[in-house]
């Protein structure tokens, strides 16, 4: 039984709730380390369940291009990519005045980002001038 995550059936839902839990329970926001450890352990368990469920569905089922699994699906359910995504989220979750959107393995940031320009670059974010947003994605 999950203590922190509710009604999770997709990785997108898991990541969205994780981001919300970080905002609430991160030690920098008045939360405590023990709660974050529980949240991370619960996240890891749910990630594995969702990954296993996805892989069992994908076995033997070719997509429209005739391949077993698309590159997007492989990357979306890759443990190391997901770990990198969570590490980046933990670095930016306390930036004030920004909006964070997670789309697969991509993180998009909008809002009042100018004050964090240097930090974002150091973390590995890039500026998308056409969208007027910062983005990050796993290089794996």
MARLO-351828 format. One record per residue: residue in three letters; x, y, z of N, C-alpha, C in turn; residue number from 1. Coordinates in Angstrom, 3 decimals. Layout:
N
resn  n_x  n_y  n_z  ca_x  ca_y  ca_z  c_x  c_y  c_z  resi
ALA  X  Y  Z  X  Y  Z  X  Y  Z  NUM
...
***
This chain:
140
resn  n_x  n_y  n_z  ca_x  ca_y  ca_z  c_x  c_y  c_z  resi
UNK  0.838  -1.183  0.000  0.000  0.000  0.000  0.884  1.248  0.000  1
UNK  0.645  2.130  -0.913  1.439  3.349  -1.042  1.012  4.371  0.014  2
UNK  1.996  4.983  0.642  1.725  6.002  1.658  1.635  7.394  1.040  3
UNK  2.460  7.651  0.038  2.551  8.992  -0.541  1.915  9.112  -1.923  4
UNK  2.042  8.090  -2.740  1.548  8.145  -4.115  0.157  7.521  -4.187  5
UNK  -0.749  8.163  -4.933  -2.124  7.685  -5.037  -2.538  7.546  -6.492  6
UNK  -3.242  6.473  -6.797  -3.844  6.242  -8.119  -2.833  6.399  -9.255  7
UNK  -1.736  5.708  -9.153  -0.683  5.774  -10.166  -0.832  4.600  -11.120  8
UNK  -0.993  4.904  -12.402  -1.044  3.827  -13.392  -0.072  4.057  -14.545  9
UNK  0.543  5.244  -14.598  1.519  5.529  -15.651  2.746  6.199  -15.051  10
UNK  3.832  6.123  -15.793  5.058  6.774  -15.346  4.890  8.288  -15.307  11
UNK  4.121  8.835  -16.234  3.863  10.281  -16.237  3.168  10.708  -14.942  12
UNK  2.191  9.941  -14.488  1.501  10.255  -13.237  2.462  10.150  -12.053  13
UNK  3.313  9.134  -12.071  4.285  8.951  -11.000  5.225  10.148  -10.915  14
UNK  5.744  10.582  -12.054  6.670  11.719  -12.058  5.992  13.008  -11.628  15
UNK  4.755  13.216  -12.038  4.026  14.433  -11.654  3.812  14.461  -10.143  16
UNK  3.379  13.335  -9.579  3.174  13.307  -8.134  4.499  13.440  -7.392  17
UNK  5.574  12.868  -7.944  6.889  12.994  -7.316  7.285  14.472  -7.239  18
UNK  7.088  15.190  -8.336  7.420  16.623  -8.357  6.617  17.363  -7.283  19
UNK  5.331  17.058  -7.167  4.490  17.710  -6.158  4.940  17.349  -4.739  20
UNK  5.322  16.088  -4.530  5.794  15.663  -3.214  7.123  16.325  -2.855  21
UNK  7.989  16.508  -3.858  9.249  17.210  -3.611  8.988  18.625  -3.096  22
UNK  8.051  19.315  -3.736  7.730  20.681  -3.317  7.271  20.721  -1.863  23
UNK  6.542  19.703  -1.454  5.962  19.688  -0.117  6.922  19.145  0.944  24
UNK  7.688  18.093  0.626  8.440  17.371  1.638  9.952  17.553  1.587  25
UNK  10.465  18.275  0.608  11.915  18.446  0.511  12.416  19.174  1.761  26
UNK  13.559  18.756  2.313  14.080  19.418  3.522  14.266  20.934  3.379  27
UNK  14.580  21.399  2.181  14.730  22.842  1.970  13.402  23.584  2.067  28
UNK  12.301  22.842  1.982  10.969  23.455  2.070  10.314  23.180  3.423  29
UNK  11.100  22.768  4.397  10.560  22.507  5.724  10.221  21.053  5.977  30
UNK  10.429  20.197  4.978  10.210  18.762  5.166  11.399  18.144  5.871  31
UNK  11.395  16.816  5.954  12.522  16.178  6.606  13.100  15.062  5.738  32
UNK  14.324  14.708  6.066  15.069  13.725  5.279  14.382  12.364  5.318  33
UNK  13.857  11.973  6.463  13.217  10.657  6.597  12.022  10.526  5.640  34
UNK  11.199  11.573  5.566  10.056  11.534  4.642  10.529  11.428  3.193  35
UNK  11.561  12.188  2.844  12.075  12.130  1.467  12.639  10.746  1.160  36
UNK  13.268  10.119  2.130  13.778  8.760  1.910  12.629  7.785  1.672  37
UNK  11.551  7.933  2.428  10.367  7.088  2.221  9.755  7.339  0.849  38
UNK  9.650  8.593  0.470  9.082  8.957  -0.833  9.939  8.362  -1.953  39
UNK  11.258  8.500  -1.841  12.150  7.955  -2.871  12.065  6.438  -2.940  40
UNK  11.970  5.771  -1.798  11.848  4.305  -1.793  10.531  3.874  -2.423  41
UNK  9.453  4.582  -2.101  8.147  4.274  -2.678  8.156  4.529  -4.193  42
UNK  8.792  5.626  -4.588  8.915  5.941  -6.015  9.644  4.812  -6.743  43
UNK  10.783  4.374  -6.186  11.570  3.312  -6.812  10.745  2.041  -6.993  44
UNK  9.986  1.684  -5.974  9.150  0.480  -6.032  8.080  0.614  -7.125  45
UNK  7.398  1.755  -7.147  6.353  1.979  -8.152  6.939  2.054  -9.564  46
UNK  8.117  2.663  -9.695  8.763  2.736  -11.002  9.018  1.332  -11.531  47
UNK  9.536  0.453  -10.680  9.826  -0.924  -11.093  8.545  -1.646  -11.510  48
UNK  7.472  -1.469  -10.755  6.192  -2.098  -11.093  5.701  -1.610  -12.452  49
UNK  5.740  -0.295  -12.666  5.280  0.264  -13.941  6.169  -0.187  -15.092  50
UNK  7.465  -0.238  -14.859  8.398  -0.683  -15.896  8.126  -2.138  -16.254  51
UNK  7.968  -2.987  -15.245  7.695  -4.406  -15.498  6.374  -4.585  -16.234  52
UNK  5.375  -3.808  -15.850  4.063  -3.883  -16.510  4.192  -3.471  -17.978  53
UNK  4.946  -2.397  -18.223  5.147  -1.901  -19.581  5.901  -2.929  -20.431  54
UNK  6.961  -3.502  -19.857  7.759  -4.472  -20.613  6.979  -5.731  -20.919  55
UNK  6.126  -6.172  -19.995  5.345  -7.377  -20.270  4.306  -7.122  -21.354  56
UNK  3.783  -5.904  -21.419  2.852  -5.550  -22.503  3.572  -5.474  -23.837  57
UNK  4.799  -4.947  -23.815  5.548  -4.729  -25.052  6.100  -6.025  -25.628  58
UNK  6.289  -7.054  -24.831  6.869  -8.303  -25.309  5.977  -8.916  -26.376  59
UNK  6.562  -9.087  -27.519  5.843  -9.722  -28.615  4.918  -8.819  -29.393  60
UNK  4.746  -7.600  -28.982  3.862  -6.673  -29.684  4.691  -5.639  -30.426  61
UNK  4.691  -5.709  -31.736  5.448  -4.745  -32.533  4.665  -3.454  -32.646  62
UNK  5.383  -2.335  -32.707  4.716  -1.054  -32.914  4.494  -0.836  -34.409  63
UNK  4.031  0.349  -34.783  3.671  0.604  -36.182  4.868  0.547  -37.124  64
UNK  6.091  0.701  -36.614  7.271  0.612  -37.464  7.821  -0.816  -37.498  65
UNK  7.162  -1.740  -36.792  7.607  -3.113  -36.797  8.678  -3.412  -35.757  66
UNK  8.985  -2.453  -34.896  9.982  -2.693  -33.852  9.271  -3.073  -32.562  67
UNK  9.984  -3.756  -31.692  9.391  -4.219  -30.437  9.030  -3.064  -29.514  68
UNK  9.905  -2.087  -29.426  9.691  -0.965  -28.524  10.306  0.280  -29.154  69
UNK  9.619  1.390  -29.087  10.171  2.617  -29.654  11.309  3.137  -28.788  70
UNK  12.163  3.985  -29.364  13.238  4.612  -28.587  12.653  5.396  -27.420  71
UNK  11.530  6.067  -27.650  10.882  6.840  -26.591  10.522  5.929  -25.422  72
UNK  9.891  4.793  -25.718  9.490  3.870  -24.658  10.687  3.307  -23.922  73
UNK  11.725  2.940  -24.660  12.928  2.405  -24.014  13.527  3.439  -23.072  74
UNK  13.641  4.672  -23.532  14.218  5.731  -22.690  13.302  6.086  -21.531  75
UNK  12.009  6.088  -21.770  11.052  6.459  -20.733  11.128  5.505  -19.550  76
UNK  11.413  4.233  -19.812  11.437  3.237  -18.756  12.862  2.805  -18.412  77
UNK  13.836  3.639  -18.706  15.218  3.347  -18.383  15.527  3.879  -16.985  78
UNK  15.999  3.004  -16.103  16.239  3.367  -14.707  17.243  4.508  -14.576  79
UNK  18.356  4.453  -15.299  19.391  5.486  -15.177  18.877  6.836  -15.667  80
UNK  18.121  6.841  -16.764  17.532  8.097  -17.241  16.594  8.681  -16.185  81
UNK  15.798  7.826  -15.579  14.852  8.293  -14.585  15.573  8.822  -13.355  82
UNK  16.640  8.167  -12.957  17.437  8.627  -11.812  18.008  10.018  -12.095  83
UNK  18.526  10.219  -13.309  19.071  11.526  -13.690  17.980  12.593  -13.651  84
UNK  16.797  12.258  -14.139  15.682  13.197  -14.137  15.324  13.601  -12.702  85
UNK  15.263  12.637  -11.801  14.930  12.952  -10.412  16.011  13.805  -9.752  86
UNK  17.273  13.535  -10.052  18.365  14.338  -9.486  18.267  15.796  -9.938  87
UNK  17.936  16.005  -11.211  17.785  17.373  -11.720  16.591  18.047  -11.054  88
UNK  15.484  17.328  -10.932  14.304  17.905  -10.265  14.627  18.348  -8.843  89
UNK  15.395  17.540  -8.121  15.741  17.898  -6.747  16.578  19.171  -6.690  90
UNK  17.347  19.456  -7.731  18.184  20.664  -7.761  17.370  21.924  -8.037  91
UNK  16.268  21.800  -8.757  15.515  22.990  -9.181  14.196  23.186  -8.453  92
UNK  13.784  22.220  -7.662  12.447  22.255  -7.077  12.220  23.481  -6.192  93
UNK  13.291  24.055  -5.645  13.140  25.200  -4.746  13.329  26.550  -5.421  94
UNK  13.494  26.567  -6.733  13.595  27.837  -7.444  12.222  28.512  -7.407  95
UNK  12.177  29.732  -6.912  10.907  30.448  -6.792  10.503  31.081  -8.124  96
UNK  9.201  31.064  -8.387  8.663  31.760  -9.546  8.819  31.037  -10.870  97
UNK  9.160  29.750  -10.824  9.281  29.005  -12.076  8.184  27.951  -12.152  98
UNK  7.839  27.579  -13.372  6.894  26.494  -13.623  7.672  25.342  -14.220  99
UNK  7.468  24.150  -13.680  8.169  22.959  -14.133  7.178  22.029  -14.809  100
UNK  7.513  21.606  -16.024  6.698  20.647  -16.750  7.583  19.461  -17.109  101
UNK  7.098  18.263  -16.836  7.826  17.044  -17.170  7.076  16.364  -18.302  102
UNK  7.800  16.093  -19.385  7.230  15.391  -20.539  8.180  14.251  -20.894  103
UNK  7.837  13.052  -20.468  8.738  11.918  -20.684  10.028  12.133  -19.935  104
UNK  11.152  12.157  -20.646  12.462  12.392  -20.049  12.902  13.854  -20.185  105
UNK  12.006  14.725  -20.556  12.310  16.145  -20.737  11.739  16.940  -19.574  106
UNK  12.486  17.934  -19.139  12.002  18.901  -18.155  12.016  20.264  -18.839  107
UNK  10.873  20.941  -18.823  10.742  22.289  -19.383  10.477  23.250  -18.236  108
UNK  11.157  24.385  -18.260  10.990  25.389  -17.212  10.635  26.725  -17.841  109
UNK  9.593  27.337  -17.288  9.189  28.667  -17.736  8.960  29.528  -16.496  110
UNK  8.511  30.728  -16.714  8.265  31.637  -15.599  9.441  32.578  -15.393  111
UNK  9.686  32.949  -14.162  10.733  33.897  -13.821  12.072  33.163  -13.693  112
UNK  12.672  32.814  -14.838  13.896  32.003  -14.843  15.173  32.821  -14.898  113
UNK  15.075  34.102  -15.189  16.277  34.914  -15.386  17.218  34.860  -14.175  114
UNK  16.656  34.879  -12.984  17.471  34.862  -11.769  18.264  33.568  -11.606  115
UNK  17.845  32.524  -12.317  18.480  31.211  -12.178  19.258  30.791  -13.423  116
UNK  19.495  31.727  -14.315  20.156  31.428  -15.590  21.481  30.680  -15.393  117
UNK  22.331  31.176  -14.525  23.635  30.555  -14.290  23.479  29.134  -13.749  118
UNK  22.616  28.964  -12.728  22.408  27.644  -12.132  21.841  26.657  -13.143  119
UNK  20.897  27.109  -13.957  20.294  26.229  -14.957  21.338  25.731  -15.954  120
UNK  22.198  26.638  -16.399  23.265  26.236  -17.323  24.194  25.219  -16.679  121
UNK  24.549  25.454  -15.408  25.448  24.540  -14.699  24.839  23.147  -14.543  122
UNK  23.535  23.078  -14.366  22.844  21.797  -14.215  22.759  21.068  -15.560  123
UNK  22.795  21.835  -16.655  22.728  21.222  -17.980  21.510  21.621  -18.788  124
UNK  20.774  22.612  -18.325  19.624  23.104  -19.084  20.103  23.931  -20.267  125
UNK  19.303  23.933  -21.312  19.568  24.746  -22.503  18.356  25.627  -22.757  126
UNK  18.603  26.753  -23.416  17.547  27.717  -23.708  16.958  27.428  -25.076  127
UNK  15.643  27.303  -25.143  14.928  27.136  -26.405  14.327  28.486  -26.760  128
UNK  14.991  29.204  -27.654  14.573  30.579  -27.938  13.183  30.653  -28.579  129
UNK  12.826  29.660  -29.383  11.502  29.712  -30.014  10.381  29.501  -28.999  130
UNK  10.623  28.702  -27.983  9.606  28.457  -26.954  9.748  29.399  -25.767  131
UNK  10.891  30.102  -25.696  11.170  30.994  -24.570  11.118  30.219  -23.249  132
UNK  11.734  29.019  -23.260  11.778  28.166  -22.077  13.132  27.467  -22.004  133
UNK  13.489  27.054  -20.801  14.663  26.225  -20.587  14.227  24.768  -20.684  134
UNK  15.127  23.912  -21.175  14.813  22.488  -21.222  16.027  21.661  -20.834  135
UNK  15.751  20.488  -20.330  16.775  19.500  -19.982  16.246  18.127  -20.379  136
UNK  17.121  17.287  -20.861  16.764  15.889  -21.054  17.998  15.043  -20.898  137
UNK  17.797  13.801  -20.545  18.900  12.886  -20.328  19.669  12.685  -21.627  138
UNK  20.970  12.689  -21.537  21.816  12.524  -22.729  22.073  11.057  -23.056  139
UNK  21.537  10.160  -22.260  21.773  8.720  -22.473  21.063  8.225  -23.691  140
***
